[in-house]
Amino acid sequence: MKIVSTVTMRRKTLLTLISALALSFPAKAQLFWQISGKDMPDPSYLLGSFHLERDTFCDSIVGFNEALQNVKQTYFEYSIFDETSHQSNQIMMMPEGRTFESLFSEEELSDVLDLVAKITGIRYSKVQFSPQGLSQFLSQELMRKTFPELFQSDEEPMDFGLQRRAKSMGKLVFGLETLDYQLSLIYGQKHSLEEQAKNLLEWARSPESDPEVFKSKMTALHQAYQLQDFQAIEKEMAAVSSTPAGRELVLDRNQTWMPVLCNAIRSNPTLIVVGAGHLTGEKGLVSLLRKQGFTLLPISKTP
């Protein structure tokens, strides 16, 4: 039996797998920031998002709607209005002339197929995905089981909905990178099939592959996002960012985005919306912007 995916391509980082409820936040809220500085015409804003959440969630964030009303432009990880061609689902598949089975020994392949069966409930005999493509497919399945209400919703994810809202208000909408570039990172195009296979096998043999372990961790992060608990998210991201994949998906992109963001907020009042994991740590956007001389203050119920 073959695995064939029609899953919507959504960016995978650990901190973008979490859902959150629409509620009011405590005074220590730290995922929505005001940016100010002597070279800026007016304040700009930085929001840490979860890509699976709905944009209506932002209506419960103190000061968000007022900030969106006051800015002239918005920046997201990528723009859904970018009309450049996007890569097809073929990016998830093994290249022509290569086979998934050739990358593993018999014992290793059995462990990988055990992982597939554990997550999907089906014992497949043939895999058409690349190792990284299979990892993403299985991650998506884990998310579906952990947050079924979000996948059953007809509403668009937060980042998409906010882009449409901003455009309907006459705001400029920009992307910090293209979707094609983001997909190339997610599906490991910089890495050989052998390296992808090694990473998949390590995951298959680790406790992190247990659906219950995944659910427990994501539920805890869900609660941290509900409370806008910057410290709890920062603690999780410290572990993620210490890995090669974390550095590539989070820290390296932060550095690439910084010149664009600095120019943007110096020229016009700007709302920046990126995954919450990009805000944390010494190499997170909050710290990097402060090092450039900007003042960042968390927006909350109290001054």
N, C-alpha and C positions, 0 to 999 in steps of 0.2 A: 504494500500500500504506500502511496506517495504523499508527501506533505506538500500542499500547494497553498500559498498565502495570498489573501486579498486584503490583508490588514492595512489600514490607513497608516502612512508613514508619519509617525510622531517622534520627536526627539527624545532619546533615552539618556537621562542622567538620573542618579539615585534620587535627587531632590525634585525631579519633575514627575514623579510617579504618585504624588500624594494628592488626595482630595481634601477639601476643606468646606465647612459649613458657613453659611452667611450669618454672622453674629457680630456684636459689638466687641471691640478689643479693649484690654486694660491699658492703663496709662503708660506702661513700659513698652508699648508696641514698638517694634524695631524692624519692620520690613518695608516701611514706607518712609522715605527720607526727603527732607528739603535740602537743596544744594544752593549755597550762596557764595559770593566772593566779589572782590573789588572789580574784577574784569567783566562781571556779568550784568546785563541790563536789568534783569529781574530774576527772581528765584526759579530754579528748575527742580525737578523731582525724579526720584529713583524708586521704583517698585520692584520688589522680589516677587515673582509669580510662580505658580505651579501650572504647568501647561495643560493638565487634565481638568483643572477647575474651570468654572464658567465665569464669564465676565461680570455677571450680576453679583458675584461675590464681592467685587470691588466697591459696590454701593454701600457696603457695611464698613468700609475702611474710612476712618475719620479723616476728613479733608480731601479725599481722593477726587470726588466729583468737582469740587471747587478748583483743585489744581488742574484737572483736565480742561476745565473751562478757560483757565487763564493762560495756558501754554499756547504757543504757535505751531509747534511741531512735536512729533513723537518718534521715538526710535525703539524698534523691537529687534529680536535676534535675526529675523528675516521678515520681509514684507510679503504678505499674501497677494499684494497687487503687483509684485514683480512678474513681468510677462516673459522672462527668459525661460527657455525650455527646462523642464524638470525631468530627472532621471526616472525611469520606470521601475516596476517591481523587479526587473531583471537584475538590478544591483544586488538583490538579496540572494541570487542563485549562483551555483557553481559555474565558472566559465567553461565555455565549450572545450571539450578535450580533457577535462579534469573530472575526477569523481570524488565524491565525499568520502567513500569507503577507503580510498587509497591513502588518506591522510592519517589513518588510525590502524593500530594493530587490532587483532580480533577481540582481545580483552578490552582495549580502550573503546572500541566501537560499541561493545556491549554496555559499557558504563554510560556512554553518551545516549544510547537508545533507552537505557533504563531511566535516564533523566527525562527524556521526552515522554515516556510512559507515565512517569510520576506526575508530570505537570498536565499532560493532555488526557491521561486515562486510556491512551491507545498505544499499543506496541507496533510501531511502524517498522517495515522491513527495508524501505528505500527512502533516502533523503535527497532532495534536489537543492536544498539551500546550501550556501556557503557556510562555514562554521560560524562566522559573525552574523550572517543572516538568520541562522537557526537560533543563535543566542537572542537576537531581537524578537523573533517570533515567540520564543518561550517566555521572554520577559513580558511581552504584551499579554500573553495568556495569564501569567501570574497577576498582572494588573487587573485584568478583567475579573478574575476571581476575587481579588481583594476589594475592588471598588466597582461592583456591578452597576450601581446606580448611575455612575458617571458615563459608562459605556452605553447604557440604555437611554440616556438623555438625548433629546433632539437638538439641544442647544450646542453651539460651537464652543470649543475650548476657550479659556480666558484670553490668551494672546490674540486669537483670531477675532473674537467678539470685540475686544478693545480696539483693534485696528479698524474694524467697520464703524464702531461708534465714533472714533476720532475723525475718520474721513467724513462721516455724515455731519460732523460739527465744523467741517471746513479746515481741520488741522492737516498739516503735511504729515505723511507716514513714510518713514524710511526704515530700511533694514541694515543691520550691522554686517550682515553677510548674506550670501544667497542660499536658497534652500538646497541647491545642488551641492554646495560646499558642506553644508551641515550633514546631508545624507552621506557624503563621502567619508566624513568622520565617524558617523554612527555605524556604517557598514564596513569600516576597516579597510578602505581602499589603499591606505598608506602602508598596510601591513600584508605580508605574504600569507598565503593560505595555511602554510605550516605554522606560522605564529598564531593565526586565528584558531587553528585546531588545538594548539597547546593551551590557549586561554579557555576555550570551551571545555576541554577535558579537566582543567583545574577547577572550573566552576562545577562541573558534574560531580566531582569527587569532594566538594567542600560542603560544609553545613549550610552555606548560603543558598544552596540549591533546594533546600527543603521548603516547600510552600508555606508551612507554618512559621518557619523562621522569617521568611520574607514578609508574611502578613503581619507578624509581630513588630518587625522593624518599621514597616510602612505605617502601621497604626500609630506607633509612637511619634513618628515624624508628622503624621497627620495632626496629632494633638499639638505638637510644637508649632505648627503653622497656624492652627486655630488661635493660639495664644500669642502669635507673632514672637515666639521665644527665640530670639536671635542667637543666644548662647547655645541652646540645645541643637539648633541647626548647624551652627558653627562647629560644634563638637563632632557631629556626624561628617561634615564636609572635610574636617582635618584628616580623617581616615581615608576618605575618597580621594582627596587631592594628593595624597602621598603615593598613590599608585600611578604607573605610567599612563593608563587610560584617563585617570582623573586629571593629571597634568595637561594632557592633550585636549580633553573636552572642556575643561574649566579654566585652568590658570593661563595656558597659552592664548586662549581666545580673549581672556580679560586684557592681556597685554596688547593684543591686536586691536581691540576695540577702543582702548584709551585715547589715542590721538583723535579719533573721530568724535568721541563723546566730549572731549575737552573743547574742541572747536565748536561743536554744536551748542553747548551751554554758554559759551562766551558770545555767541552770535544771536541767539534767540531763547526765550523761555521754552524749555524742553521737558517732556515727560519721557523717561527711559524705563522700559519694561523688559526685564530679562529674568531668567530662572533664578530662584532664591539662592541657590548654591553659588552663584557668581558674586554675591555680595559679601561673603564671609571670609575671614582670615586675613593674614598680612598681605596676601596677594589678591584679595577680593576687591571689588570695585569701591566699596566704602573706604577702605584703607588707601587704595591707590589714588582716589580723588582727593583725599585729605593730604596726601603727600605732594600733590600738585598745588596745594595752597587753598583748596576749596573748603568751606565749612559745611559739614553734613550733620543735620539734627533730625532725630526720629520724630515723626508727627504722631501725636497722641491726643487723648481727650483733654489733657491739661497742658498749659503752656510750659 
